[in-house]
């Protein structure tokens, strides 16, 4: 059942389906809306038989397959003008400030804002949730993260917080200049974060995004390594809002469907935009090797067809949940796996990132917003192209 408010000024929770279905979304979407989403039951890549790579996914095929990782969304909709939201990723359920995880950061094309990145680069660790928002809501995202962190038991004397907040620009579908996303709304995504399946598509920070000319959004995927190479899990979550010439598992879908960057030999900025990639793993990695893992996300972004255009902000952050490499009071962390053990993890990160991007497209719903409508990609048309290429 979906619940809708009679007034555009009332916050409420969008609930879909049975209690089991609600639980399966693993997040709560707070919304201001008078109508439901369309095409709510759209497929993931694997539902269509599209399985990038050679490695197997985890139970949920999501970043939450890495034990302890939790994801939450808050989705803000008001009429057609406000189409935005926030997504939070928490490395574990404990006190993140006191029990820090090692982390690495990588910048592709740097046309964007990623608050907290310099301290990740310098210290190689996370002390807060990772929050994703729109471009002009980064300050509100930082306020939410800082406030939530200061409220945690044990943090009564904390006087410095490195809030980690990434963004993409949803200004076509969302009245971004109105800055409607407030810290008290964003913090709900942190509080509601849960393990299990993750809602994808036009939810959370992906509500107003566009990718390859179609509706983009939130996507996730995972890979589990065979035991002989460690048995580690790598999970990825993306906020897709970028462009180029879409390729699906190597097939030039964008060209075949006639929607792609420079299709008229004129750069109209169609490839501009951004993508944020969050990578989690239970492999015990040092911050230096997590930076190397984050860098591999750029290979997957390229595989899906992005040229990393001038106006694109392409960022990846990776962290390890392994107890042996955590930092904090009374902890002496280990240095993690040897360099020679990293290649299988690199493969897993590339595969999971590529599939997460596809899931962000395939699961996204058509959205009418501030300056027009962005259609969801036609998955039947995609499959017709795939079959023509004997995929």
C-alpha positions in Angstrom: 0.0 0.0 0.0 1.2 3.5 -0.7 0.2 6.4 1.6 -0.2 9.9 0.2 -0.7 13.1 2.1 -3.5 15.5 1.2 -1.2 18.5 1.4 2.2 19.3 -0.1 3.5 20.5 3.2 3.3 17.2 5.1 6.2 14.8 5.4 5.3 11.2 5.2 6.7 7.8 4.5 6.2 6.1 1.1 5.4 2.4 1.8 5.1 -0.1 -1.0 3.5 -3.5 -0.8 3.4 -5.9 2.0 5.5 -5.7 5.2 7.9 -8.1 3.6 8.2 -5.8 0.6 8.8 -2.8 2.8 11.5 -4.7 4.7 13.1 -5.7 1.3 13.6 -2.0 0.4 16.0 -1.7 3.4 15.4 2.0 3.6 12.6 4.5 4.2 11.8 7.3 1.7 10.4 10.4 3.3 8.6 12.3 0.7 6.3 15.3 0.0 4.2 14.1 -2.8 0.6 13.6 -4.1 1.2 10.8 -6.6 3.1 7.5 -6.8 6.1 6.6 -8.8 5.5 5.0 -12.2 7.1 1.6 -13.2 8.0 0.7 -9.7 8.8 -2.9 -10.5 11.5 -2.4 -13.1 14.2 -5.1 -13.5 17.8 -5.2 -12.4 20.5 -6.1 -14.9 20.5 -9.8 -13.9 16.7 -10.0 -14.3 17.4 -9.4 -17.9 20.3 -11.9 -18.1 22.9 -9.2 -18.2 25.8 -10.4 -15.9 29.0 -8.3 -16.4 32.2 -10.2 -15.6 33.1 -13.6 -14.3 32.6 -13.4 -10.6 29.4 -14.2 -8.6 27.4 -11.6 -6.7 26.6 -11.9 -3.0 23.2 -12.7 -1.5 21.6 -9.3 -2.2 23.9 -8.3 -5.0 24.4 -5.1 -3.1 26.9 -3.1 -1.1 25.2 -4.5 2.0 26.6 -8.0 1.2 29.7 -6.7 3.0 28.8 -7.6 6.5 27.9 -4.6 8.7 27.4 -2.1 5.9 24.1 -0.3 6.0 22.3 2.0 3.5 19.5 4.5 4.0 17.6 6.8 1.6 15.4 9.8 2.0 13.5 11.0 -1.1 12.0 14.5 -1.3 9.3 15.2 -3.8 7.1 18.3 -4.0 4.9 18.7 -7.1 7.1 18.7 -10.2 9.6 21.2 -9.0 11.3 19.3 -6.1 12.8 16.0 -7.1 15.8 15.2 -4.9 17.0 13.3 -1.9 19.9 11.9 0.1 21.5 8.5 0.5 23.7 7.4 3.4 26.2 4.5 3.6 27.4 3.4 7.0 30.5 1.1 7.3 29.3 -0.5 10.5 26.6 -0.2 13.2 29.0 1.0 16.0 30.5 4.4 16.8 32.1 5.3 13.5 34.1 8.2 15.1 35.6 6.0 17.8 35.9 2.8 15.6 37.2 4.2 12.3 37.7 2.2 9.1 40.6 2.7 6.7 39.6 4.4 3.5 41.0 5.5 0.2 39.8 8.2 -2.2 40.2 8.6 -6.0 39.4 11.5 -8.2 38.8 11.0 -12.0 37.6 14.2 -13.6 37.3 16.6 -10.8 34.4 18.9 -11.7 32.5 18.5 -8.5 32.5 18.7 -4.7 33.4 15.9 -2.3 33.5 17.2 1.2 35.9 15.5 3.5 38.1 14.1 0.7 41.3 15.8 1.7 41.3 14.3 5.2 40.6 10.9 3.8 43.6 11.4 1.5 45.8 12.6 4.4 44.8 10.2 7.2 43.4 7.3 5.2 40.3 6.7 7.3 36.6 7.4 7.7 35.0 8.7 10.9 31.5 9.4 9.7 28.8 8.0 7.4 29.2 8.7 3.7 26.3 10.9 2.5 25.3 11.6 -1.1 23.1 14.6 -2.0 22.7 17.2 -4.8 25.4 19.9 -5.6 23.9 22.7 -3.6 23.0 20.6 -0.6 26.5 19.6 0.4 26.5 22.1 3.3 23.2 20.7 4.6 24.7 17.2 4.2 27.7 18.2 6.3 25.5 19.7 8.9 23.5 16.4 9.1 26.6 14.3 9.4 28.2 16.5 12.0 25.0 16.7 14.1 24.4 13.0 14.0 28.1 12.2 14.9 28.1 14.6 17.9 24.9 13.0 19.2 26.4 9.5 19.4 27.1 8.2 22.9 30.8 8.5 23.6 31.3 11.6 21.5 30.5 14.2 24.1 34.0 15.7 23.9 34.4 15.6 20.1 35.4 19.0 18.7 36.3 18.1 15.1 34.3 16.0 12.7 35.3 15.2 9.1 31.9 15.0 7.4 32.1 13.0 4.2 29.5 14.2 1.6 29.5 13.7 -2.1 27.2 15.2 -4.8 25.9 15.2 -8.3 23.8 17.9 -9.9 20.1 17.2 -10.3 19.3 20.7 -11.5 17.3 19.6 -14.6 14.6 17.6 -12.7 15.0 19.4 -9.4 14.7 23.1 -8.4 18.2 22.9 -7.1 18.5 26.7 -6.4 15.6 26.4 -3.9 17.9 24.2 -1.7 14.9 22.4 -0.4 16.9 19.5 1.2 17.5 20.4 4.8 19.8 18.8 7.3 16.9 17.5 9.4 15.6 15.6 6.4 19.1 14.3 5.3 19.8 12.9 8.8 16.8 10.6 8.4 18.7 8.7 5.7 21.5 8.0 8.3 19.1 7.0 11.0 17.1 4.7 8.8 20.1 2.9 7.3 19.7 -0.8 7.3 21.4 -4.0 6.0 19.8 -6.3 3.4 18.4 -5.4 0.0 18.9 -1.8 -1.2 16.3 0.3 -3.0 17.6 1.5 -6.4 16.7 3.8 -9.2 14.9 7.1 -8.6 15.3 7.1 -4.9 17.4 9.0 -2.4 20.2 11.0 -3.9 19.3 9.5 -7.3 15.8 10.9 -7.4 16.7 13.8 -9.8 19.7 12.4 -11.7 20.1 11.7 -15.4 22.5 9.2 -17.0 23.3 8.8 -20.7 20.2 10.8 -21.6 17.9 8.5 -19.6 16.8 8.6 -16.0 19.8 7.7 -13.7 19.8 7.1 -10.0 21.1 4.8 -7.3 22.5 1.4 -8.2 24.3 -1.3 -6.3 26.0 -4.6 -6.9 28.5 -7.0 -5.3 31.0 -9.7 -6.0 32.3 -12.5 -3.8 35.8 -13.9 -4.5 36.4 -17.7 -4.6 37.9 -19.0 -1.4 41.2 -19.8 -3.1 41.8 -16.1 -3.6 40.5 -15.0 -0.2 36.7 -15.4 -0.3 36.4 -11.6 0.3 33.3 -9.6 -0.7 33.4 -6.3 -2.6 30.2 -4.2 -2.7 29.5 -1.0 -4.7 26.9 1.7 -4.6 26.7 4.4 -7.2 24.9 7.7 -7.7 24.8 8.0 -11.5 24.3 11.4 -13.2 26.8 11.3 -16.1 26.8 10.7 -19.8 28.6 9.4 -22.9 27.8 6.6 -25.3 26.1 3.9 -23.3 27.5 0.4 -23.5 25.9 -2.6 -21.8 28.2 -5.5 -21.1 30.3 -4.3 -24.2 27.3 -3.8 -26.5 26.9 -0.2 -28.0 23.3 0.2 -26.8 23.5 4.0 -26.9 24.4 4.1 -30.5 21.8 1.5 -31.5 19.1 3.4 -29.7 20.2 6.7 -31.2 20.8 8.5 -27.9 24.4 9.4 -27.2 27.0 12.1 -26.7 27.8 14.1 -29.9 25.2 12.2 -31.9 24.8 15.3 -34.0 28.5 16.0 -34.0 27.8 18.9 -31.7 28.8 18.8 -28.0 25.7 20.1 -26.2 27.1 19.0 -22.9 25.2 15.7 -23.0 28.2 13.8 -21.5 28.6 16.2 -18.6 27.4 15.3 -15.1 28.9 13.3 -12.3 29.1 9.9 -10.7 29.9 8.9 -7.2 31.1 5.4 -6.4 31.2 4.0 -2.9 33.1 0.7 -2.5 33.1 -1.5 0.6 35.0 -4.6 1.2 35.7 -7.0 4.1 39.2 -7.7 2.8 41.8 -6.3 5.3 43.3 -3.5 3.1 45.5 -0.6 4.0 44.3 2.9 3.1 46.9 3.0 0.3 45.5 -0.2 -1.3 42.0 1.1 -0.8 42.9 4.1 -2.8 44.1 1.7 -5.5 40.8 -0.2 -5.3 38.8 3.1 -5.6 40.8 3.9 -8.8 39.5 0.8 -10.5 36.0 2.2 -10.4 37.1 4.5 -13.2 37.7 1.5 -15.5 34.0 0.5 -15.0 32.8 4.0 -15.6 34.7 3.9 -18.9 33.3 0.5 -19.8 29.7 1.9 -19.5 30.6 4.5 -22.1 31.8 7.7 -20.3 34.6 9.8 -21.7 35.1 11.5 -18.4 34.0 14.8 -20.0 35.2 18.3 -18.9 32.0 18.9 -16.9 31.9 15.5 -15.1 32.8 14.9 -11.4 33.9 11.3 -11.2 34.8 10.3 -7.6 35.3 7.0 -5.8 35.8 6.3 -2.1 36.6 2.8 -0.8 36.7 1.4 2.7 37.4 -1.8 4.6 35.3 -3.2 7.4 37.9 -5.7 8.5 38.5 -5.5 12.3 42.2 -6.1 11.9 42.8 -2.8 10.0 40.4 -0.5 11.9 41.7 2.6 13.7 40.9 4.1 17.0 41.7 4.3 20.7 43.6 1.3 22.0 43.8 -0.2 18.5 47.0 -1.2 16.7 45.9 -1.9 13.2 47.6 -4.2 10.8 48.8 -3.2 7.3 46.4 -5.6 5.5 46.9 -7.9 2.5 50.1 -7.9 0.4 50.0 -6.1 -2.9 50.2 -9.4 -4.7 46.8 -10.3 -3.3 45.0 -7.3 -4.8 44.3 -8.2 -8.4 41.2 -10.4 -7.7 39.7 -7.5 -5.6 40.4 -5.1 -8.5 38.5 -7.4 -10.8 35.6 -7.6 -8.3 35.4 -3.8 -8.0 35.3 -3.2 -11.7 32.6 -5.8 -12.3 30.4 -4.6 -9.3 30.8 -1.0 -10.3 29.8 -1.7 -13.9 26.7 -3.7 -12.8 25.8 -1.1 -10.2 25.7 1.6 -12.9 23.4 -0.6 -15.1 21.1 -1.2 -12.2 20.9 2.5 -11.5 19.6 2.9 -15.1 17.4 -0.1 -15.4 15.7 0.3 -12.0 15.1 4.1 -12.5 11.6 5.3 -13.2 10.4 8.1 -15.5 10.4 11.4 -13.6 8.8 14.7 -14.5 10.5 17.5 -12.8 11.5 21.2 -12.7 12.4 21.6 -16.4 10.9 18.6 -18.0 10.6 14.8 -18.1 13.4 12.3 -18.2 12.3 8.9 -19.4 13.4 5.6 -17.9 15.4 3.6 -20.4 13.3 1.1 -22.4 14.7 -2.3 -21.1 12.8 -4.2 -23.9 14.6 -2.1 -26.5 17.9 -2.7 -24.7 17.3 -6.5 -24.9 16.5 -6.3 -28.6 19.9 -4.7 -29.1 21.6 -7.2 -26.9 20.0 -10.1 -28.9 21.1 -8.5 -32.2 24.6 -8.6 -30.9 24.2 -12.3 -29.9 24.4 -11.4 -26.2 
